[in-house]
Amino acid sequence: ENLGSQIVEFEVSANQERLQRTEKEQMLIQKKSSLKQCMTRLW
């Protein structure tokens, strides 16, 4: 039973890390697109 709960905790933390990673990637994409918009405005 202890091992099972450890596995569940591990899966939960892995899912949380995956979510954080995708959020960071989304923010990066948004920053890149806004940067491109600024560059096109400058030209």
Secondary structure by P-SEA (a helix, b strand, c coil): caaaaaaaaaaaaaaaaaaaaaaaaaaaaaaaaaaaaaaaaac
